[in-house]
Amino acid sequence: MPDGQEWACSTRPFKVIDLIETRRSLFRDILEWEYHSFIVAGKRIIREIHDGSQSRVYPPPEIRRFVNGLGLRVVGMFSDREATKAPRKARVSDVSPVVVARRL
């Protein structure tokens, strides 16, 4: 996942604005996430929530080695996409690929 921002807004019963900022360390394969949520009533912010976390990014070859080490054979790795879209092979930039495996 490249550095960037995503946001969502819902309006009922309150206006809720969610902002997610991501930064990826190229040297350590660490993805830093910052979450910011704002609950708005009228023209006032009535609650702010800020949180951050980090996650380790595993490239597809490393995931494959891990799964094979568990005694499973990787059948395919796919991008984590909405259920309404056709499956697509996982890319290095995908954050949470879906792995399909079989017992040996």
N, C-alpha and C positions, 0 to 999 in steps of 0.2 A: 504494500500500500504506500503510495507516495505521500509526502507531506500535504496537508490540506485541511479543509473545513467542510463539515456537513451540518445542515440544520434542518429542523422540522418545527412546525407550528400547528397547534390545535386550538380551537376557539371555544369549546364548550366543556364544562360550565364556565371555566376561566380560560383566559388565553395563556397557553403554555408554550414557551419558546425554548427549544433544546439546541444546544450548539456543541459539536464535538470537534476538537482540534487534534490532529495527529502529527507526530514527528517521528521519523525513523532514523536511527543511528546506522550509518552505513558500515561502521567498523565492528559493532557489537551485535548486530541483528536484534536490537531492542526497539520495540515500538512503544512510544510514550503517548498516552491518551489523556486529554483534558476534557472533562464534561462540565458544561455550564447550563443550568436550567433556570428559567425565570418564570414565575407565575404572576400574571398581571390581571388586576381587576380595575376596569376603567382606565385611568391614566397612571395608576400607581403600581409599582412592583411590590407585591405583598410577600413574596418569598424568593430568595436566591439560593441555589444549591450549586456548589462548586466541588469537584472531585477530580482526582487524577490517579492514573495507574500506569503500570508498565507491563508489557508482555514480551515474551521471547518469540521471535519469528523463526520458524523452522522451514528451510527451503524444501521443495518436493523430494530431491534425492535423499536428504536426511530423514524425512518422514518415511520414505520407502525402506531405508535401512533399518529404522526402528521397528516398523511393522514386520519386516522379514525376520528380525531378531526374535520376535514373539512367536515364531513358528507359523506365520501366516504368509500367504502369497498375495501381493497387491494385484488386483484385477484392473483397477482404474482409480485415477484421482481426478476429481471434478471440482470446478469452481462452486463455491457456496452461493447459489443464485436463488431467486424467487422460484417457487414451485411451478409457476405458470410459464417459465422460460425453459427452452431446451437445454439439456446439460452441455457444458463446455469443459474441455480439458483444463486442469489447473495450470496456472502460470506462476512464475516465481513471485509476481506482485500480489497474488491472492493471499489474504490474511487467514482465512479459515477454510481450507479445502476440505472436501468430503472424500474420505478414502473408502473404497470398496475392496474387501479382502476375503479370501477363502482360506480354510484350514488346509494344511499340506497333507 
